[in-house]
Structures are given as C-alpha cells and as structure tokens.
Amino acid sequence: MKLIIFRLFTRLHVISYRLSRGRIGGSLSGMPVLLLESVGRKTGKRRTTPLVCIRDGDNYVVTASNGGEPHHPGWYYNLHSQPQTVIQVMGRRIPVEAEQANPDERRRLWAELVKTNPRFDEYERKTAREIAMFILHPNGQ
C-alpha cells in the first residue's frame, strides 16, 4: 500500500510540475526539484522521476539516496545503462549526460548537499551502501 501511495504521489508531482512549468512542485524542503527522464534498462520504458538537486557550475547534481533504503533507486541503474537523457528544470527541457561522481567529487558535492539539507546525513547513517551522486552535464551548453 505504501508503494502504491508513493507512486501515485510521484505521478501527481510530475504532472503538476510539467503543467505549471515547475511553479508547482519545483521545490521540496527548500531545495530545487528537477524531473529526470530515464529509460528502464530492463523494460525500455521511459520513466520520469522528480528529484531534488544542487548546482555545480553549469551542471546539475542528483543524489541516489532512496531515503536511506538499502538498495539504489531504479533510476540509478537506468542512468548507468543509458547516461544520455533529458531533464526538465522548471519550463526548460535540457539534454544531459549523466556521470557518477568519483570519490573526490562526491566528498565535495556531499558536503554542499548536506549544507543545503542536513536530512541527507540521516539517509547516509541509515544505510550501509555508499549513496551515489550523479553529475548531469548539459549537452551543448
């Protein structure tokens, strides 16, 4: 039941974000939200996931925290399988290439993320896995 409610909330978030060009759903807990499109590595279906993000210069950074669950979110595997994708930031659709942050980048970006939202430290304490971060490099910008 919890998963059904979460999926319904996610769908409503995506619809609201798209229709309002990010005016509704464009931030969560004081952090900006983008829509990440990914293609299911097993199903081939296009999926859209709202994710909080931080900026790193011209790049966007998303975190595969999955609320501190013991496994990565599905989009983590999808980005590894197909790193060329599209994000929507407010009303703009931006083609990007996803790259998992290396250990040095992750340390620096994690510190920035936690400054913005300390809840991510709780997620890290909750799980034994290292929470991955992805740098989304805009193509042609």
C-alpha positions in Angstrom: 0.0 0.0 0.0 2.9 2.4 0.9 4.4 1.8 -2.5 1.1 2.5 -4.3 0.7 5.8 -2.5 4.3 6.8 -3.2 3.9 6.0 -7.0 0.6 8.0 -7.1 2.3 10.9 -5.3 5.2 10.8 -7.8 2.9 10.8 -10.8 0.9 13.7 -9.4 4.1 15.6 -8.7 5.4 15.0 -12.3 2.0 16.1 -13.8 1.8 19.2 -11.6 5.4 20.1 -12.3 5.0 19.8 -16.1 1.7 21.6 -16.3 2.9 24.5 -14.2 6.4 24.6 -15.6 7.8 23.9 -12.2 5.8 26.6 -10.3 4.1 23.7 -8.5 6.5 21.0 -7.3 9.6 23.0 -8.3 11.0 22.8 -4.8 10.8 20.4 -1.9 12.1 21.2 1.6 13.6 24.4 0.3 15.6 22.6 -2.4 15.1 22.9 -6.2 13.5 19.9 -7.9 14.1 18.7 -11.5 12.4 16.0 -13.5 14.8 13.2 -14.6 13.8 11.1 -17.6 15.4 7.7 -17.8 14.8 4.6 -19.8 14.3 1.4 -18.0 17.3 -0.8 -18.6 15.1 -4.0 -18.5 11.7 -2.6 -19.7 12.8 0.0 -22.2 10.0 2.2 -20.8 10.6 5.9 -20.3 10.3 7.0 -16.7 10.2 10.4 -15.1 11.3 11.0 -11.5 11.2 14.2 -9.6 14.5 14.7 -7.7 15.9 17.4 -5.5 19.2 18.8 -6.9 22.0 21.1 -6.3 24.0 23.0 -8.8 27.7 22.7 -9.5 28.6 25.4 -12.0 26.5 24.7 -15.2 25.9 21.1 -14.0 23.0 19.7 -12.0 23.7 17.1 -9.3 21.2 14.5 -8.1 21.6 12.0 -5.3 20.5 8.4 -5.3 19.6 8.4 -1.6 16.4 6.4 -1.9 15.5 7.7 1.5 18.4 5.7 3.0 17.0 2.4 1.8 19.5 -0.5 1.5 19.2 -0.5 -2.4 19.7 2.1 -5.0 16.7 3.6 -6.7 15.7 2.3 -10.1 16.9 5.4 -12.0 20.4 4.8 -10.7 20.7 1.6 -12.8 18.9 3.3 -15.7 21.5 6.1 -15.8 24.4 3.6 -15.7 22.8 1.8 -18.6 21.9 4.9 -20.6 23.7 8.1 -19.4 22.4 10.3 -22.3 19.0 11.6 -21.1 16.9 14.7 -20.6 16.0 16.7 -17.5 13.3 19.3 -17.1 14.2 22.3 -14.9 11.2 24.5 -14.4 10.0 25.1 -18.0 13.2 24.1 -19.8 14.0 20.6 -21.2 17.8 20.1 -21.2 19.6 17.2 -22.8 22.3 15.9 -20.4 24.9 13.3 -19.9 25.0 11.6 -16.5 28.2 10.7 -14.8 28.5 9.2 -11.4 30.7 11.4 -9.2 34.1 10.0 -8.4 35.1 9.8 -4.7 36.7 13.3 -4.6 33.8 14.9 -6.4 31.3 13.0 -4.2 33.0 14.3 -0.9 32.9 17.9 -2.1 29.3 17.6 -3.5 28.0 15.7 -0.5 29.3 18.5 1.8 27.4 21.0 -0.3 24.2 18.9 -0.3 24.2 18.4 3.5 24.7 22.2 4.0 21.6 22.7 1.9 19.6 19.8 3.5 21.0 18.0 6.6 18.4 15.3 6.2 20.7 13.6 3.7 23.2 12.8 6.5 20.4 10.8 8.2 19.9 8.8 5.0 23.6 8.1 4.9 23.6 6.9 8.5 20.5 4.7 7.8 22.2 2.6 5.1 25.3 0.5 4.7 25.7 1.4 1.0 27.5 4.5 -0.2 24.9 6.8 -1.6 25.8 7.7 -5.2 25.7 11.2 -6.7 25.3 11.9 -10.4 26.6 15.0 -12.2 24.3 15.9 -15.1 26.3 17.7 -17.7 24.2 19.8 -20.1 24.9 18.9 -23.7 25.8 21.9 -25.9 25.8 24.4 -23.1 
